[in-house]
Amino acid sequence: MFIKAAKKIRNLLNLPIKIESLEHKERLDIKNPKVLTGRLLSNFNNQFYKNINRLSEVEFQVYSQWGDDGIIQWLINKLDIKDKTFVEFGVQDYTESNTRFLLVNNNWEGLILDGSEENMQFAKNDRISNHHHLHAKCAFITKENINELLSNLPFDGELGLLSIDIDGNDYWIWKEITVVNPAIVIVEYNAIFELNPWTIPYKADWVRAYGTQRMIFYGTSLQSICDLAEEKGYYFVGCNSAGNNAYFIRKDKIGDIRPITAKEGYESAKFRESRDINGEWVSRKDRLKVIDKMEVYNTRTGVLENVKGQ
């Protein structure tokens, strides 16, 4: 039924959809209508959105938490990426992630890392690991071990994509990485920090504290990660509309995609993640107040300071 529907939509939109052998159907997980829909949307975006003003224009969701599947598909179609490989940190059990659709739809090879042995065992037992070149490794990532972990990749060549989402030391981890040179880097940012040059102070055993004010005190600001990207030779090209993932392209790979500033590309967080002491959701305008006086590291001055949220 879904194959017939795809052919009808293909004829209507004149899209180059190919659904061939049983092996190909299985590789695409064609029994899942979400995957087929994502493939159709990807073809549509690639054909009709040659140039865009914001990444949100090409968003769609298959396995990503927000619209990142669409953004990634559009970027890899636009860029000259020879190494079809990825690494993603902080994937939990990999049922929801930035790279799963990339693995299924484009057959890239990848390594996923998570601090939970149970999560990584789940990913290894998932049928996706049988049908695709997915490698899963249990590791609690720190700046002390990240280069060693990436020095032993199960594949050769430069990375096509690196996705960093560990709800904490994201800035410090990317700053430390020297052994890989990805074409695309996705880093989670904390929109609650607004455009202040802040990150949490580095702490190797940092774990985001759910149910407390630290639920919204984590990670790095967009400004800090954009400054770091410039140091590492990357252009900032935008954020997802949810306001949690920032996209960077290595300068030699940028092509005709327009670099933008942190101010131009900033998206506020659209999702709710914290309640007050009465159990009520914290409003957008009050989120900075919740972390008032908490200590952050100013990445431009190199000193610790307190959040001024009042």
C-alpha positions in Angstrom: 0.0 0.0 0.0 2.7 2.5 1.0 4.7 1.7 -2.2 1.7 2.4 -4.3 1.1 5.7 -2.4 4.8 6.7 -2.9 4.5 6.1 -6.7 1.3 8.2 -6.8 3.0 11.1 -4.9 6.1 10.7 -7.0 4.0 11.1 -10.2 2.2 14.2 -8.7 5.4 15.9 -7.6 7.7 14.4 -10.4 10.2 13.3 -7.7 12.9 10.7 -8.4 11.7 8.0 -5.9 13.2 4.6 -6.4 11.8 1.6 -4.6 13.4 -1.5 -6.0 14.4 -4.8 -4.6 13.1 -6.5 -1.4 16.6 -5.9 0.1 16.3 -2.2 -0.7 12.8 -2.1 0.8 14.2 -3.6 4.0 17.1 -1.3 4.0 14.7 1.7 3.9 12.5 0.1 6.6 9.8 0.6 4.0 7.1 -1.0 6.2 7.4 2.1 8.4 5.3 4.9 6.9 7.4 7.5 8.7 10.5 6.5 6.8 8.7 6.5 3.4 7.2 10.0 4.2 10.7 11.2 5.2 12.2 10.0 2.0 9.5 11.8 0.0 10.0 15.0 1.9 13.7 14.8 1.5 13.4 14.5 -2.3 10.9 17.3 -2.3 13.1 19.7 -0.3 16.2 18.9 -2.4 14.3 19.6 -5.6 12.4 22.7 -4.6 14.5 24.4 -1.9 17.7 25.1 -3.6 18.3 28.2 -1.4 16.7 29.0 2.0 16.6 31.8 4.5 16.4 29.6 7.6 17.0 25.9 8.2 13.5 25.6 9.6 12.2 25.8 6.0 13.4 22.3 5.3 12.6 20.7 8.7 10.8 17.3 9.0 10.9 14.7 11.7 11.3 10.9 11.3 13.6 9.8 14.1 14.9 13.1 15.3 13.4 14.7 18.4 12.5 17.8 16.4 12.9 18.7 12.7 16.6 17.8 12.4 16.1 14.9 10.0 15.0 17.4 7.3 17.8 19.8 8.0 20.5 17.1 7.8 19.0 15.7 4.6 19.1 19.1 3.0 22.6 19.8 4.1 24.2 16.5 2.9 22.5 17.0 -0.5 24.0 20.6 -0.8 27.5 19.8 0.4 30.3 17.8 -1.1 30.8 15.1 1.5 32.9 12.2 0.4 33.1 10.4 3.8 29.6 9.0 4.5 30.3 8.5 8.2 29.0 10.0 11.4 29.5 10.0 15.2 26.7 10.9 17.6 27.1 11.3 21.4 24.3 11.0 23.9 21.8 8.9 22.0 20.2 7.0 24.8 18.9 3.8 23.1 19.0 5.4 19.6 15.3 5.1 18.9 15.3 8.9 18.8 18.4 10.6 17.4 19.8 13.0 14.8 21.5 10.3 12.7 19.1 7.3 12.6 17.4 8.5 9.5 20.7 9.3 7.9 21.7 5.7 8.6 18.4 4.2 7.3 17.8 6.5 4.3 21.3 7.2 3.1 23.1 4.1 4.4 25.9 6.0 6.1 28.2 4.2 8.5 28.2 5.5 12.1 29.4 5.2 15.7 27.0 6.0 18.6 28.2 6.7 22.1 26.2 6.7 25.3 27.0 6.3 29.0 24.4 3.6 29.6 25.4 0.0 28.9 21.7 -0.9 28.8 21.1 1.7 26.1 24.0 0.5 24.0 23.0 -3.1 24.3 19.5 -2.2 23.2 21.0 -0.5 20.1 23.2 -3.5 19.3 20.1 -5.8 19.5 18.0 -3.5 17.4 17.4 -4.9 13.9 18.8 -1.6 12.5 22.3 -2.9 13.6 21.8 -6.0 11.5 20.8 -4.1 8.4 23.2 -1.1 8.6 26.8 -0.3 9.5 26.1 0.9 13.0 28.6 0.6 15.8 27.6 1.2 19.4 30.0 1.8 22.3 29.2 2.5 26.0 31.3 5.5 27.3 30.8 8.4 29.7 32.3 11.2 27.6 34.7 13.6 29.2 37.3 16.0 27.7 39.9 13.7 29.1 38.8 10.6 27.1 37.1 12.0 24.0 40.1 12.0 21.7 41.1 8.5 22.7 37.5 7.3 21.9 37.6 9.0 18.5 41.1 7.7 17.7 39.7 4.2 17.6 36.9 4.7 15.1 35.7 1.5 13.4 35.9 3.3 10.0 38.5 5.3 8.1 38.6 8.8 6.8 37.3 12.2 7.9 33.8 12.4 9.4 30.9 13.5 7.4 28.9 14.5 10.5 29.4 14.9 14.2 26.4 15.4 16.6 27.1 16.4 20.2 24.2 16.3 22.7 25.3 15.4 26.2 23.2 17.9 28.2 26.2 19.4 29.9 29.9 19.7 28.8 29.1 20.1 25.1 31.3 23.2 24.7 34.2 21.6 26.5 34.0 18.4 24.6 34.0 20.0 21.1 36.8 22.4 22.2 38.9 19.4 23.1 38.3 17.3 19.9 41.4 17.3 17.7 41.5 13.9 16.1 38.5 14.1 13.7 37.6 16.8 11.2 33.8 16.5 10.4 32.3 18.4 7.5 29.1 19.1 9.6 28.9 19.6 13.3 25.6 19.7 15.3 25.9 21.0 18.9 23.1 21.3 21.4 22.9 24.7 22.9 21.0 26.1 25.9 18.7 28.9 24.6 17.9 30.0 28.1 21.4 31.5 28.3 20.3 33.7 25.4 23.2 35.4 23.6 25.5 35.7 26.6 28.9 34.0 26.1 28.3 31.4 28.8 28.8 27.7 29.3 28.6 25.6 32.5 32.0 25.3 34.2 33.7 22.1 33.3 33.1 19.1 35.6 34.0 15.7 34.4 31.2 13.9 36.1 28.5 16.4 35.2 25.0 14.9 35.0 22.0 17.0 34.3 19.8 17.1 37.4 16.2 16.5 36.5 13.4 17.9 38.6 15.5 20.9 39.9 16.6 24.3 38.7 19.6 22.5 37.1 17.1 20.9 34.6 17.5 24.2 32.7 21.1 24.9 33.8 23.3 22.9 31.4 25.4 23.2 28.3 26.4 26.2 26.4 25.0 29.3 24.9 24.7 29.7 21.2 27.1 32.7 21.3 29.8 30.6 23.0 29.5 27.7 20.6 29.6 30.0 17.6 32.7 31.7 18.9 34.3 28.2 19.4 33.2 27.2 15.9 35.0 30.2 14.4 38.2 29.2 16.3 37.9 25.6 14.9 37.3 26.7 11.3 33.6 26.4 11.0 30.7 28.7 9.8 27.5 28.9 11.7 24.5 28.4 9.4 21.5 28.3 11.7 19.4 26.4 14.3 16.4 24.2 14.3 13.1 25.9 15.1 12.8 24.2 18.4 15.8 26.2 19.7 18.2 23.5 20.8 20.5 22.4 18.0 23.0 24.6 16.2 24.5 23.7 12.8 28.1 24.4 11.7 29.8 23.7 8.4 33.6 23.4 7.9 34.7 26.4 5.9 36.2 24.5 3.0 32.8 22.7 2.6 30.4 25.7 2.8 29.7 26.0 -0.9 26.9 28.5 -1.6 25.3 28.2 1.9 25.2 31.6 3.6 27.0 31.8 7.0 25.2 33.9 9.6 25.9 35.4 13.0 24.6 34.0 16.3 22.2 36.9 16.6 20.8 36.3 13.1 20.3 32.6 13.7 19.3 32.4 17.4 16.1 30.5 18.1 14.6 30.6 21.6 13.7 27.3 23.2 10.1 26.4 22.3 9.9 23.4 24.6 9.1 23.2 28.3 11.6 21.6 30.7 11.2 23.0 34.2 8.5 23.5 36.8 8.6 25.9 39.8 8.4 24.7 43.5 4.6 24.7 43.1 4.7 22.3 40.2 3.8 24.9 37.6 5.5 25.2 34.3 8.1 28.0 34.2 7.2 30.6 31.5 9.7 31.6 28.8 10.2 35.0 30.3 11.0 33.6 33.7 13.4 30.8 32.8 16.5 32.9 33.3 15.2 34.0 36.7 15.1 30.4 37.8 18.9 30.1 37.4 19.6 33.6 38.9 23.0 33.7 40.6 24.1 30.3 39.4 27.8 30.2 38.4 28.7 30.1 34.7 32.0 30.4 32.8 32.3 33.4 30.4 34.0 32.0 27.3 35.1 35.5 26.1 36.6 36.7 29.4 37.7 33.4 30.7 36.4 34.0 34.2 33.5 32.7 36.3 30.5 34.9 36.9 27.0 34.6 38.2 23.9 34.5 36.1 21.9 37.8 36.3 18.4 36.6 35.7 16.4 39.1 37.8 
